[in-house]
Amino acid sequence: MPDFEALSLGLNLALFLLAAGMITIAGWRMAKVADRLADRTGLGEAVIGAVLLGGSTSLADIMASVVAAAENYPELAVSNALGGVAAQTAFLAVVDLTYRRANLEHAAASSATLMQAALLCTLLTIPLLAGGTPDVVVLGVHPATILLVVIYVYGIVLVSRAGQSPMWSPARTRETIVDVADETARRMSLRGLLAEFVILALLLGSSGWLVAQTGIAVSVLTGLSETAVGALMTAVATSLPELVTGIAAVRQGALTLAVSGIIGGNAFDTLLVALSDIAYRGGSIYHVLTPRQTYLVALTIFLTGVALMGFIRREKFGLAGIGLEGVVILVGYTGGMLLLVLA
């Protein structure tokens, strides 16, 4: 394994950009394959977006966080995970910019989407709560790690039920895009689609490993804090699949897939903290959270809450073509990151 810290800063940055490019290319293709799988399997865009697409586009994040935690960089591991969730929430507004027919929160509103956002807010509170509990580990793992997994699995079951048998539904308008299966996709080979998806997922995972290694090297060589590098560099780079797949899904007319891929991916990304806790051998990773990382969690809950209000209000058109909530998300994320760097 190469010693990335022995390489020059310029070479590490070049490798970092190369990995980000690989993530972008693989993510773009993955959106089309995921849309076809949603139709071919009959599971629908909400479930495929939240579980398969959200989980697979998070492979780069998983590799980055787990590698950082295993190599005793817990701050970088957690900052990458939580910073990625914040970045991907902001990407929701960026994706909205590419859909000109109406605001995305209006056209893609569904009970499953609201359930995903509520699940994300719930999961984000677990690391905060765990940090205030006694530093107890069982077999090297804090009980909050198990709780994160259990709540996530239960939440996905609720998302599936909300999509298949909703107790209430948003009002239909001319701009509302409903998830309807493509008959052409139904005739495609399921084995072929899954094989292509796995190959793309492996490419994302290997790129995430490279992002983690170069991110650690950049932190060491520049003297920047692990939180700054994790939240601004590795988190944004490993979150590119969510942005790319979101834009690609919107261009294909798969709006539910676009939203579920981002919000569902965010919910899955909270499990990165649990995986980092397992990989970290220095005790409970929740008890090495810094005030900056607590700030990141609070910022992400704020951004998700604003997005949730947008999906409930369902404004058709608004400021800058993305609605008030989208503007607040972009301004909130940009301002929040500036404060993080300057603090």
GICOR-V849763 format. One record per residue. N is the residue number from 1. RES is the residue in one letter. SS is DSSP state (H for helix, E for strand, L for the rest). OMEGA is omega in degrees with one decimal (none if undefined). D_FIRST is the distance of its C-alpha to the first C-alpha in Angstrom with 1 decimal. Layout:
# GICOR-V849763
n=N res=RES ss=SS omega=OMEGA d_first=D_FIRST
n=N res=RES ss=SS omega=OMEGA d_first=D_FIRST
This chain:
# GICOR-V849763
n=1 res=M ss=L omega=-178.1 d_first=0.0
n=2 res=P ss=L omega=176.5 d_first=3.8
n=3 res=D ss=L omega=-174.7 d_first=6.6
n=4 res=F ss=H omega=179.7 d_first=8.9
n=5 res=E ss=H omega=177.8 d_first=11.8
n=6 res=A ss=H omega=178.3 d_first=12.0
n=7 res=L ss=L omega=179.8 d_first=12.7
n=8 res=S ss=L omega=178.3 d_first=16.3
n=9 res=L ss=H omega=-179.9 d_first=17.9
n=10 res=G ss=H omega=-179.7 d_first=19.2
n=11 res=L ss=H omega=177.4 d_first=16.0
n=12 res=N ss=H omega=178.3 d_first=14.6
n=13 res=L ss=H omega=178.1 d_first=17.9
n=14 res=A ss=H omega=177.9 d_first=17.9
n=15 res=L ss=H omega=177.4 d_first=14.7
n=16 res=F ss=H omega=179.8 d_first=16.3
n=17 res=L ss=H omega=177.0 d_first=19.5
n=18 res=L ss=H omega=179.0 d_first=18.0
n=19 res=A ss=H omega=178.7 d_first=16.6
n=20 res=A ss=H omega=177.9 d_first=20.1
n=21 res=G ss=H omega=177.7 d_first=21.8
n=22 res=M ss=H omega=178.4 d_first=20.1
n=23 res=I ss=H omega=-179.1 d_first=21.1
n=24 res=T ss=H omega=-177.9 d_first=24.6
n=25 res=I ss=H omega=-178.9 d_first=25.2
n=26 res=A ss=H omega=-179.5 d_first=24.1
n=27 res=G ss=H omega=-179.9 d_first=26.2
n=28 res=W ss=H omega=-179.6 d_first=29.3
n=29 res=R ss=H omega=-176.6 d_first=29.4
n=30 res=M ss=H omega=179.9 d_first=28.8
n=31 res=A ss=H omega=-179.3 d_first=32.0
n=32 res=K ss=H omega=-179.9 d_first=34.1
n=33 res=V ss=H omega=-179.7 d_first=32.7
n=34 res=A ss=H omega=178.8 d_first=33.2
n=35 res=D ss=H omega=178.8 d_first=36.7
n=36 res=R ss=H omega=177.7 d_first=37.5
n=37 res=L ss=H omega=178.3 d_first=36.1
n=38 res=A ss=H omega=179.4 d_first=38.3
n=39 res=D ss=H omega=-176.6 d_first=41.3
n=40 res=R ss=H omega=-177.5 d_first=40.5
n=41 res=T ss=H omega=-177.9 d_first=40.0
n=42 res=G ss=L omega=-178.5 d_first=42.7
n=43 res=L ss=L omega=178.9 d_first=40.7
n=44 res=G ss=L omega=-175.6 d_first=41.3
n=45 res=E ss=H omega=-176.8 d_first=39.3
n=46 res=A ss=H omega=-178.7 d_first=39.3
n=47 res=V ss=H omega=179.1 d_first=37.6
n=48 res=I ss=H omega=179.5 d_first=35.2
n=49 res=G ss=H omega=-176.8 d_first=34.4
n=50 res=A ss=H omega=-172.5 d_first=33.9
n=51 res=V ss=H omega=-173.5 d_first=32.0
n=52 res=L ss=H omega=-179.2 d_first=30.4
n=53 res=L ss=H omega=-179.9 d_first=29.8
n=54 res=G ss=H omega=179.4 d_first=29.3
n=55 res=G ss=H omega=-176.7 d_first=26.8
n=56 res=S ss=H omega=178.2 d_first=24.9
n=57 res=T ss=H omega=177.3 d_first=24.8
n=58 res=S ss=L omega=-178.9 d_first=23.5
n=59 res=L ss=H omega=178.1 d_first=20.3
n=60 res=A ss=H omega=177.4 d_first=18.5
n=61 res=D ss=H omega=-178.8 d_first=20.1
n=62 res=I ss=H omega=-179.3 d_first=19.2
n=63 res=M ss=H omega=-178.4 d_first=15.4
n=64 res=A ss=H omega=-177.2 d_first=15.7
n=65 res=S ss=H omega=-178.0 d_first=18.0
n=66 res=V ss=H omega=178.3 d_first=16.5
n=67 res=V ss=H omega=180.0 d_first=13.0
n=68 res=A ss=H omega=179.8 d_first=14.9
n=69 res=A ss=H omega=-178.5 d_first=17.3
n=70 res=A ss=H omega=-179.9 d_first=14.9
n=71 res=E ss=L omega=173.3 d_first=13.3
n=72 res=N ss=L omega=171.5 d_first=16.9
n=73 res=Y ss=L omega=-174.1 d_first=17.8
n=74 res=P ss=H omega=-179.3 d_first=20.8
n=75 res=E ss=H omega=178.0 d_first=22.8
n=76 res=L ss=H omega=-178.9 d_first=20.2
n=77 res=A ss=H omega=-178.3 d_first=19.9
n=78 res=V ss=H omega=179.9 d_first=23.7
n=79 res=S ss=H omega=177.1 d_first=24.4
n=80 res=N ss=H omega=-178.8 d_first=22.2
n=81 res=A ss=H omega=-176.0 d_first=24.1
n=82 res=L ss=H omega=177.0 d_first=27.5
n=83 res=G ss=H omega=177.7 d_first=27.1
n=84 res=G ss=H omega=179.0 d_first=26.2
n=85 res=V ss=H omega=178.8 d_first=29.4
n=86 res=A ss=H omega=-179.5 d_first=31.5
n=87 res=A ss=H omega=-177.8 d_first=30.1
n=88 res=Q ss=H omega=175.4 d_first=30.7
n=89 res=T ss=H omega=175.7 d_first=34.2
n=90 res=A ss=H omega=178.5 d_first=34.9
n=91 res=F ss=H omega=178.5 d_first=33.6
n=92 res=L ss=H omega=178.4 d_first=36.5
n=93 res=A ss=H omega=178.0 d_first=38.9
n=94 res=V ss=H omega=177.5 d_first=37.1
n=95 res=V ss=H omega=179.1 d_first=37.3
n=96 res=D ss=H omega=179.5 d_first=41.0
n=97 res=L ss=H omega=-177.2 d_first=41.5
n=98 res=T ss=L omega=179.7 d_first=40.8
n=99 res=Y ss=L omega=-170.3 d_first=43.5
n=100 res=R ss=L omega=-175.1 d_first=46.9
n=101 res=R ss=L omega=178.8 d_first=49.3
n=102 res=A ss=L omega=175.4 d_first=49.2
n=103 res=N ss=L omega=-176.7 d_first=47.1
n=104 res=L ss=H omega=-178.9 d_first=44.2
n=105 res=E ss=H omega=175.1 d_first=45.2
n=106 res=H ss=H omega=-173.3 d_first=48.6
n=107 res=A ss=H omega=-174.4 d_first=47.7
n=108 res=A ss=L omega=-177.4 d_first=44.9
n=109 res=A ss=L omega=176.2 d_first=46.5
n=110 res=S ss=L omega=178.8 d_first=46.6
n=111 res=S ss=H omega=178.9 d_first=46.9
n=112 res=A ss=H omega=179.1 d_first=43.3
n=113 res=T ss=H omega=179.0 d_first=42.0
n=114 res=L ss=H omega=179.2 d_first=43.9
n=115 res=M ss=H omega=178.6 d_first=42.6
n=116 res=Q ss=H omega=180.0 d_first=39.0
n=117 res=A ss=H omega=178.0 d_first=39.6
n=118 res=A ss=H omega=177.3 d_first=41.4
n=119 res=L ss=H omega=-179.7 d_first=38.6
n=120 res=L ss=H omega=179.2 d_first=36.1
n=121 res=C ss=H omega=179.6 d_first=38.3
n=122 res=T ss=H omega=-178.7 d_first=38.7
n=123 res=L ss=H omega=-177.8 d_first=35.0
n=124 res=L ss=H omega=179.8 d_first=34.3
n=125 res=T ss=H omega=-174.8 d_first=36.8
n=126 res=I ss=H omega=177.9 d_first=35.0
n=127 res=P ss=H omega=178.8 d_first=32.4
n=128 res=L ss=H omega=178.9 d_first=35.2
n=129 res=L ss=H omega=-178.4 d_first=37.4
n=130 res=A ss=H omega=-180.0 d_first=34.7
n=131 res=G ss=H omega=179.7 d_first=34.2
n=132 res=G ss=L omega=179.1 d_first=37.9
n=133 res=T ss=L omega=177.0 d_first=37.9
n=134 res=P ss=L omega=-179.0 d_first=37.4
n=135 res=D ss=L omega=-178.1 d_first=33.8
n=136 res=V ss=L omega=177.2 d_first=33.9
n=137 res=V ss=L omega=176.4 d_first=31.1
n=138 res=V ss=E omega=-174.8 d_first=31.5
n=139 res=L ss=L omega=177.1 d_first=28.6
n=140 res=G ss=L omega=-176.4 d_first=26.4
n=141 res=V ss=E omega=177.2 d_first=27.6
n=142 res=H ss=L omega=179.4 d_first=30.4
n=143 res=P ss=H omega=179.9 d_first=33.3
n=144 res=A ss=H omega=178.3 d_first=32.9
n=145 res=T ss=H omega=177.7 d_first=29.8
n=146 res=I ss=H omega=-179.9 d_first=32.0
n=147 res=L ss=H omega=178.0 d_first=34.7
n=148 res=L ss=H omega=-178.4 d_first=32.5
n=149 res=V ss=H omega=-178.3 d_first=31.6
n=150 res=V ss=H omega=-179.3 d_first=35.3
n=151 res=I ss=H omega=179.2 d_first=36.7
n=152 res=Y ss=H omega=-179.0 d_first=34.3
n=153 res=V ss=H omega=178.4 d_first=35.4
n=154 res=Y ss=H omega=179.8 d_first=39.0
n=155 res=G ss=H omega=179.3 d_first=38.8
n=156 res=I ss=H omega=175.2 d_first=37.5
n=157 res=V ss=H omega=178.5 d_first=40.4
n=158 res=L ss=H omega=177.6 d_first=42.7
n=159 res=V ss=H omega=179.4 d_first=41.3
n=160 res=S ss=H omega=-180.0 d_first=41.9
n=161 res=R ss=H omega=179.8 d_first=45.4
n=162 res=A ss=H omega=179.3 d_first=46.1
n=163 res=G ss=H omega=-175.2 d_first=45.2
n=164 res=Q ss=H omega=-178.9 d_first=47.1
n=165 res=S ss=L omega=-177.0 d_first=50.1
n=166 res=P ss=L omega=176.5 d_first=50.4
n=167 res=M ss=L omega=173.0 d_first=53.1
n=168 res=W ss=L omega=-177.3 d_first=53.7
n=169 res=S ss=L omega=176.7 d_first=52.5
n=170 res=P ss=L omega=179.7 d_first=52.5
n=171 res=A ss=L omega=178.9 d_first=55.5
n=172 res=R ss=L omega=173.2 d_first=55.1
n=173 res=T ss=L omega=179.3 d_first=55.8
n=174 res=R ss=L omega=-177.9 d_first=55.6
n=175 res=E ss=L omega=-179.1 d_first=52.2
n=176 res=T ss=L omega=178.8 d_first=50.7
n=177 res=I ss=L omega=-178.5 d_first=48.2
n=178 res=V ss=L omega=178.4 d_first=48.2
n=179 res=D ss=L omega=178.6 d_first=45.5
n=180 res=V ss=L omega=-176.9 d_first=47.1
n=181 res=A ss=L omega=175.9 d_first=45.5
n=182 res=D ss=L omega=-177.5 d_first=45.2
n=183 res=E ss=H omega=178.1 d_first=47.0
n=184 res=T ss=H omega=179.6 d_first=45.0
n=185 res=A ss=H omega=-179.2 d_first=41.7
n=186 res=R ss=H omega=-178.4 d_first=43.5
n=187 res=R ss=L omega=-179.7 d_first=43.9
n=188 res=M ss=L omega=179.2 d_first=40.3
n=189 res=S ss=L omega=178.9 d_first=38.1
n=190 res=L ss=H omega=179.9 d_first=36.5
n=191 res=R ss=H omega=179.9 d_first=33.9
n=192 res=G ss=H omega=178.9 d_first=33.1
n=193 res=L ss=H omega=179.5 d_first=32.7
n=194 res=L ss=H omega=180.0 d_first=30.5
n=195 res=A ss=H omega=178.6 d_first=28.2
n=196 res=E ss=H omega=-179.9 d_first=27.8
n=197 res=F ss=H omega=179.9 d_first=27.3
n=198 res=V ss=H omega=179.1 d_first=24.5
n=199 res=I ss=H omega=178.6 d_first=22.7
n=200 res=L ss=H omega=179.0 d_first=23.1
n=201 res=A ss=H omega=178.0 d_first=21.9
n=202 res=L ss=H omega=177.3 d_first=18.6
n=203 res=L ss=H omega=177.6 d_first=18.2
n=204 res=L ss=H omega=-179.1 d_first=19.0
n=205 res=G ss=H omega=180.0 d_first=16.5
n=206 res=S ss=H omega=177.3 d_first=13.5
n=207 res=S ss=H omega=177.7 d_first=14.9
n=208 res=G ss=H omega=176.5 d_first=15.3
n=209 res=W ss=H omega=179.8 d_first=11.7
n=210 res=L ss=H omega=177.0 d_first=11.2
n=211 res=V ss=H omega=179.8 d_first=14.4
n=212 res=A ss=H omega=-177.7 d_first=13.4
n=213 res=Q ss=H omega=-180.0 d_first=10.4
n=214 res=T ss=H omega=177.3 d_first=12.7
n=215 res=G ss=H omega=176.0 d_first=15.6
n=216 res=I ss=H omega=-179.0 d_first=14.4
n=217 res=A ss=H omega=179.7 d_first=13.8
n=218 res=V ss=H omega=178.5 d_first=17.2
n=219 res=S ss=H omega=-179.0 d_first=18.9
n=220 res=V ss=H omega=-173.8 d_first=17.8
n=221 res=L ss=H omega=-177.4 d_first=18.6
n=222 res=T ss=H omega=-176.9 d_first=21.9
n=223 res=G ss=L omega=177.0 d_first=23.1
n=224 res=L ss=L omega=-179.9 d_first=23.9
n=225 res=S ss=L omega=178.2 d_first=24.3
n=226 res=E ss=H omega=179.9 d_first=21.9
n=227 res=T ss=H omega=-179.6 d_first=24.9
n=228 res=A ss=H omega=179.8 d_first=25.6
n=229 res=V ss=H omega=-178.3 d_first=22.1
n=230 res=G ss=H omega=-175.3 d_first=21.8
n=231 res=A ss=H omega=-173.8 d_first=25.4
n=232 res=L ss=H omega=-176.8 d_first=25.6
n=233 res=M ss=H omega=-174.3 d_first=22.3
n=234 res=T ss=H omega=-178.8 d_first=19.9
n=235 res=A ss=H omega=180.0 d_first=22.9
n=236 res=V ss=H omega=-179.0 d_first=24.7
n=237 res=A ss=H omega=-178.8 d_first=21.9
n=238 res=T ss=H omega=177.2 d_first=21.1
n=239 res=S ss=L omega=-179.6 d_first=24.9
n=240 res=L ss=H omega=178.2 d_first=25.6
n=241 res=P ss=H omega=179.5 d_first=25.9
n=242 res=E ss=H omega=178.5 d_first=28.8
n=243 res=L ss=H omega=-176.7 d_first=30.5
n=244 res=V ss=H omega=179.9 d_first=30.0
n=245 res=T ss=H omega=177.6 d_first=31.1
n=246 res=G ss=H omega=178.5 d_first=33.9
n=247 res=I ss=H omega=179.6 d_first=35.3
n=248 res=A ss=H omega=-179.6 d_first=34.9
n=249 res=A ss=H omega=178.3 d_first=36.7
n=250 res=V ss=H omega=178.9 d_first=39.5
n=251 res=R ss=H omega=177.8 d_first=39.9
n=252 res=Q ss=L omega=-178.5 d_first=40.3
n=253 res=G ss=L omega=-179.5 d_first=42.9
n=254 res=A ss=L omega=-173.8 d_first=40.8
n=255 res=L ss=H omega=179.2 d_first=41.4
n=256 res=T ss=H omega=177.8 d_first=41.0
n=257 res=L ss=H omega=-179.7 d_first=37.5
n=258 res=A ss=H omega=-177.8 d_first=36.6
n=259 res=V ss=H omega=-179.0 d_first=37.8
n=260 res=S ss=H omega=178.5 d_first=36.5
n=261 res=G ss=H omega=-179.1 d_first=33.0
n=262 res=I ss=H omega=-177.7 d_first=32.8
n=263 res=I ss=H omega=176.6 d_first=34.8
n=264 res=G ss=H omega=175.7 d_first=33.6
n=265 res=G ss=H omega=176.3 d_first=30.0
n=266 res=N ss=H omega=178.4 d_first=30.7
n=267 res=A ss=H omega=178.1 d_first=32.1
n=268 res=F ss=H omega=-177.4 d_first=29.0
n=269 res=D ss=H omega=175.7 d_first=26.8
n=270 res=T ss=L omega=176.6 d_first=28.7
n=271 res=L ss=H omega=177.0 d_first=27.0
n=272 res=L ss=H omega=177.4 d_first=23.7
n=273 res=V ss=H omega=178.5 d_first=25.2
n=274 res=A ss=H omega=179.2 d_first=25.9
n=275 res=L ss=H omega=177.6 d_first=22.4
n=276 res=S ss=H omega=177.5 d_first=21.1
n=277 res=D ss=H omega=178.6 d_first=23.7
n=278 res=I ss=H omega=-177.0 d_first=22.5
n=279 res=A ss=H omega=-177.0 d_first=18.8
n=280 res=Y ss=L omega=-176.0 d_first=20.0
n=281 res=R ss=L omega=-177.6 d_first=20.9
n=282 res=G ss=L omega=-178.5 d_first=23.1
n=283 res=G ss=L omega=179.4 d_first=26.2
n=284 res=S ss=L omega=-179.6 d_first=27.6
n=285 res=I ss=H omega=179.7 d_first=25.7
n=286 res=Y ss=H omega=-177.6 d_first=29.2
n=287 res=H ss=H omega=170.9 d_first=30.4
n=288 res=V ss=H omega=176.0 d_first=27.9
n=289 res=L ss=L omega=178.2 d_first=29.2
n=290 res=T ss=L omega=176.3 d_first=30.4
n=291 res=P ss=H omega=178.6 d_first=33.6
n=292 res=R ss=H omega=-179.7 d_first=31.7
n=293 res=Q ss=H omega=173.2 d_first=30.0
n=294 res=T ss=H omega=176.4 d_first=33.4
n=295 res=Y ss=H omega=178.5 d_first=34.7
n=296 res=L ss=H omega=178.8 d_first=32.1
n=297 res=V ss=H omega=-179.3 d_first=33.3
n=298 res=A ss=H omega=178.9 d_first=37.0
n=299 res=L ss=H omega=-178.6 d_first=36.4
n=300 res=T ss=H omega=176.0 d_first=34.9
n=301 res=I ss=H omega=177.6 d_first=37.8
n=302 res=F ss=H omega=-179.1 d_first=40.2
n=303 res=L ss=H omega=179.2 d_first=38.8
n=304 res=T ss=H omega=177.6 d_first=38.8
n=305 res=G ss=H omega=177.4 d_first=42.3
n=306 res=V ss=H omega=177.9 d_first=43.5
n=307 res=A ss=H omega=179.6 d_first=42.0
n=308 res=L ss=H omega=177.4 d_first=43.8
n=309 res=M ss=H omega=177.6 d_first=47.0
n=310 res=G ss=H omega=179.2 d_first=46.6
n=311 res=F ss=H omega=178.5 d_first=46.3
n=312 res=I ss=H omega=-178.3 d_first=49.4
n=313 res=R ss=H omega=175.1 d_first=51.5
n=314 res=R ss=L omega=175.1 d_first=50.5
n=315 res=E ss=L omega=-177.6 d_first=51.7
n=316 res=K ss=L omega=-179.1 d_first=52.2
n=317 res=F ss=L omega=-177.4 d_first=51.8
n=318 res=G ss=L omega=-178.2 d_first=51.0
n=319 res=L ss=H omega=176.6 d_first=49.7
n=320 res=A ss=H omega=178.8 d_first=47.5
n=321 res=G ss=H omega=-178.6 d_first=47.8
n=322 res=I ss=L omega=178.3 d_first=45.5
n=323 res=G ss=H omega=-177.5 d_first=47.9
n=324 res=L ss=H omega=-177.7 d_first=48.2
n=325 res=E ss=H omega=178.5 d_first=45.5
n=326 res=G ss=H omega=177.9 d_first=42.9
n=327 res=V ss=H omega=179.3 d_first=43.9
n=328 res=V ss=H omega=179.4 d_first=43.6
n=329 res=I ss=H omega=-179.2 d_first=40.1
n=330 res=L ss=H omega=179.2 d_first=38.9
n=331 res=V ss=H omega=-179.9 d_first=40.8
n=332 res=G ss=H omega=179.4 d_first=39.7
n=333 res=Y ss=H omega=-179.7 d_first=36.0
n=334 res=T ss=H omega=178.8 d_first=36.1
n=335 res=G ss=H omega=179.5 d_first=38.3
n=336 res=G ss=H omega=178.7 d_first=36.2
n=337 res=M ss=H omega=177.4 d_first=33.0
n=338 res=L ss=H omega=177.8 d_first=34.9
n=339 res=L ss=H omega=179.1 d_first=36.3
n=340 res=L ss=H omega=-178.4 d_first=32.9
n=341 res=V ss=H omega=-175.1 d_first=31.6
n=342 res=L ss=H omega=-176.1 d_first=34.9
n=343 res=A ss=L omega=none d_first=35.5
